[in-house]
């Protein structure tokens, strides 16, 4: 069992959601510094970082 207790199917789902968050962060209009901080949060804390980004993070511009 891994550290987060997420494996198999749920691990793949979390990976897909984190990739979506990172793409959205990179495509946002935020400053480079903010993008880096958000990306690091999502990268190092996948589940918690994604949930925080979902609530308060920058979104990609349309």
Secondary structure, 3 states (H helix, E strand, C coil): CCCCCCCHHHHHHHHHHHHHHHHHHHCECCCHHHHHHHHHHHHHCHHHHHHHHHHHCCCECC
